[in-house]
Structure formats: C-alpha cells, structure tokens
Amino acid sequence: MSLAQELREYVAAQSLFEIGEDLLVLGISGGLDSMVLAHLLMQWQQPQVWVHFNYQLRASAQEEADFLAQLAEEKGIPFYSRTYDLGQELAEQGGNLQGRARSLRYQYFEEIRQQEGAKYILTAHHLDDLVETFFLQQLRGGGLGSMQGILPKDEQRKLCRPLLSVPKQALKAYALRQNIHWKEDLSNRESKYKRNFLRNRVLPEIEQAYPHYKRRLAQNISLLQEENRFIQKEMQAYRLRLLAAGKNGELARLSWLALEDCSEPALFLQYWLRPLGFAPKQIRALWENRQQQAGGIYLAPAYRLQEMAWGLVLAEAERPPMAPLTLPIPEKGQESRLPLPNGQSLRLYWAQTGPGLMAEELEKGLHIRQQQQGDRFRPLGMGGQKKKLSKYYKDEQLSQFEREAQYLLANSEEVLAVLGRRLGHLFEQKAGPDRLRLQLVKKA
C-alpha cells in the first residue's frame, strides 16, 4: 500500500477531517515532515493555507521563510509568515525556549485559522515524535493521561496530526521518491535538548535491540488512549454528580462527604485538578492531609484551590482588587443606580419606612469597596458593638474567594454594610424624615 493510501485510511479511521473538502491550516517549517504533508495535501486537492513562524534563531531562518513563500506562490497556496526575535525576548525575560516557541506558533496558527475560517490546524508530527513524547512524559512523571503520547486529534484546540502512524524513515523515503525538496534543521543534531538527547543517543540503542519497537509501542499507546477515553467518561459522570456550583467569587465546590460516593476519590481528584494545572504532588498532598489544613490555598497558573473543613473550593487566579466606587446620592424623591463589576447593580432611593441611612450620615461620603486590613464592622442588632470584619467573615464560613468578591458599603471611617449579607448599626429604623435605602439588584 502506498503512503498516500495508508494515510487516507488513517485520516478516515481517526475522523480527522474530510479529505478534499475541509479548509485546513498547515503549520509548515520547510523541514522534511511538513513538506511531505504539504505534498500529500496537494495530491488530495485539499483546500489549505500555509502558516510559517520565523523565530530568527538560526542563520538560515530567513532563507527557509523565503523558500516557503516562493513555493506557496508557485502552487497558488495562501501563505502567512510571522517573524519574531525569540532570542532577544529570552535574553531579556528568560524562560524555556522550546515551550515559548511552541506557545507562539500555536497562537499564530489559531489566529490564522479563525481569520481564514479553516476547520483545523494540521501539524506534521509523526511516529518518531509520538515515541519521543511518550518517553519524555514518562521521565517527567504522571498518570495514565501522560502515557497517551500525542493524540491524533485535539478537538478543543482544533488540531489534527495525520502523520502519527508513519515513522520518520518512511517519510524520508517518500520524499526522495517524489523528489520533494526540504530544508534541514541542523539544530536537531544537537543533543543539548532532552528530546534531541533521546532522539540521537537513547532511542537508536533501543531500536538496535528491538527493531520493531516503534510500531509495537504505538499499538500500546493506542490502547492506552482508548482506556483513558473510557476513564474520562466515567470521571465526567462523577464531576457532574460530585461538583457543586461555586458561590460568589468561586467556580465550584466539592465536599468531602460527596467525595465518599466516589469509588476512587484520590484518582478523581487527579482527573479533576490536573487538567486545571495543579501538580500531581500538590494533589497527593491535598488528599493525604485532607481536613488537617483548613484554609490552606493551593496555586495553579490560572486557578486557586482552598481547603475548607468541609471540602474544597475552586476559583480563578487572584485578580487585582477593584478601585473603590463613589456612590451617587440621589436627590429627595429620586433614585440612582450604580453598576458593580460583578454584573449586579446597587439601587439607592429615599423612603420613610425600612432601614436606611439618615441624611446626616451621608456627609462623610459613601463608596463601594472590598475588604481592607483592619476593617471593623458593627452589625445591625448588636447594640453598636464592633467586631473585626475578618471575624465576621469567619463566623459566616466564607471562603477566601467569597471574601475577595464581597462588596462593602463604607464611608471614610468604617464599614456600613456587607452588601447582600448584613446591614450595619447605622441602618436602624428611626422616627424622622426620609432615609436613604439600598437595594442590591441581582444579575439579569
């Protein structure tokens, strides 16, 4: 069977895309792998757009970009290229070269995909890449999810990898038969990067002892992917059953009591939290020390997790506090509204009944803000007795994330109300003229 036919069957079996129909973005470097994939797509008369990223890391980088631009023009294929001085960025800011390069090019690929209205992004990862990634992931550690290597399709990121079943040597043989020209990246021969060390030093030794190990390992990885898909479905059912909606400022809640309904609670925590960026070590510590570190915060790049005595609370990464908002005091007989950052609004109006602020209390000004260090609060009904706002929050069992999202009514001297929860002592009903009343209007 020819390589073109083998890959047609692979694309169909993996439901990657519709051959000859779907518009695709091809991430093209000018190297062997992407040039073979470009040739196959042209054979299939596939609508395609080429996208190239020039990091300016090699002397030949511009030559490669020019080569691709000229070839795309000859073939009548839309071509996009972005040049970026990654070396300068890393010199100024530091960071991981390969990780940053990967992030930059995928952002650009997705930008062009949306601009062109293409269905998927194609990359030329092949069987050798799959094997290398599998070994690298095992050396870094991780669960079953890390044993999947590279997936042929990532629907969420709109990525397809149609060459995953083909070894590098087969691609090279095809390129030579078809007289395909490519640009050799000489940096691949250097072993200073972990992937290159595996590729150049370790895996050749394994192949010498086990000549067919790549195909066999690929079959095992395919089985692991199937098993992981099954487990993911089971875990999704658990997520729907165990996770509760978060309160103000939160994303989700999980009680220890609910977790008892899970047959493998520690495994569930791994499947819930690892995709959010929490490290396996963090999750193990969380499970092993549960109910011993109430109030503790666990951090991931985009999320935070707080352990409460009763369970766990998930929220987004910390955001800067909002700037205080000054309340517009309406004229007597009128009302005003102040939109709040959380989508709610505060209605202010005058009334002769109900708890409100007397006119003389407004001379100090009113504003909306969040908690500040040293805040004290005199709740309505406690005879004017002060208590620390932090103590009030603790008594109400508010999570750290609820506290951060809680809006306060204050003047220049003190907290007058915890909006939506408790009014302060100055809101006592007194005989006399109109009082300014507040109503928190929920989101639509």
Summary of the structure (lengths in Angstrom):
residues: 444
radius of gyration: 30.1
end to end distance: 60.9
largest distance: 97.3
contacts: 1257
relative contact order: 0.08
helix: 43%
strand: 19%
